[in-house]
Amino acid sequence: MGFDLQREKTNATSQQASERVPTAKRIAYAAPAFALAVVGIPVYVYLPKFYTDAVGVHITVLGYLILLARIFDAVIDPGMGLLSDMTRTAFGRRRPYIGGGAVLLAASLCFLFIPPEASPLVETIWFGIGIFTLFLFWTAVTVPYEALGPEITMDYDERTSLLGMRDGFLIAGTLVAASSPALVVLLFDLASDAEGERAKFFWIAMVYSPLLVALCWWCVLAIRERPSAAARERAPWRGLGDLARNRPFIILLVSYVVAAFGSNLPATLILYYVQYVLGSEQADLFLLIYFVTGILFLPGWVLLTRRLEKKITWLAAMVINTGAFIGVFFLGPGDAPIYGVLVFLSGIGFGATIAIPSAMQADVIDYDELLSGKRREGLYVGVWSVTKKLAAALGVGAALTILGQVGYVPNTDQTEQVQFALRVLYALVPSLCNVAAFFIALSYPITRGVHREILAAIAERRAGRTVRDPLRPGRRWSGSG
């Protein structure tokens, strides 16, 4: 057994050396993330105001529809992951959904962004159908797309580079998507009336719809799924209990969700904080600084993971991100320049706090194969996604509710109580969440060496031999699964 395991460790090391991902292939895989970012700020921030002010949907009804759509979007993620895990086609498990779903997603984007001029009832029904189909097809693309990433390479460090590039493209896409309404208005010299608003969303749809299809199909044609990954368990839901047994996954998930609960508060409250606490109108500039800084420093963090462990690099990024941002709690009127410096310093760690957990997620999926004998990337990505979305929705909902309870009144000077609540919710709570996530992540056990042992044990188990669990040496797994 010892001789065989050592041999498999050597084989796993040589296999990793052959699993380097060419730059062209990395770009082809990462590219769809840039276009998929359109189902973000434009939909959650700009579209509601468009439908209430320019189209004529009642704000209360629209709010309920968005809430139901977000819940629907979250709960279907695990099901979509399971479906892609079970799918068997000549083109693989993931690519049919990415390619076919992209066409349907582009069509639903046009449907939602280009409503007809009709009665309020028709417009409301139109929005309801559009928002639900948009999230349905977005999930049908993104869950298989994210599940494809861990299959492209099994190499510990290559995964960080590959998934880091994907998340870098996502951040860049979010920045461009957030800027797209203003850019369209500038390019086409559109008026701020209802007709101008309709023209603005028309052109956004005309740009993003073909871009979605083109980038997703580039990925589909350039990336080949592993033959071994295509012949997996046909009923992965039978092993759902393995998720609870996968201790590294639970640690990673809980830590990331706690951090996500906090990190969604600044995204929602930045407009309120900058205006009512700092007395500034430069929120867009500060967002630009944060996103651009995150993108610029992300390659450096990826390189650092090759010298250090992923966990150590992730923790370091959390310290920088949080250490700078906690200072925002102590700012007040006239402190916008200091705030800009703190945003820049916090942005240094921003990209790494997103990208490195994605690479760690791929490693815990390998450990799942050792536990279960099956490959279930879709299931893990789906569970990861639903918990992250629900945590974000809970955080945002709680923050806005608290603001309302302490006396927030739109477009007026806010009381000291409201300003204090904004400082707490915008800066203090996210920082405390990151501190908690930091200490939870300290117990994450998969290192570069442990991952090499996991791959070796998987190879042994596939060969029908009994192996020991690298994380729990007293536990052994038979080759029968």
Beta strands, then each sheet from edge to edge (+ up, - down):
strand 1: 467-468
strand 2: 476-477
sheet 1: 1+ 2-
end
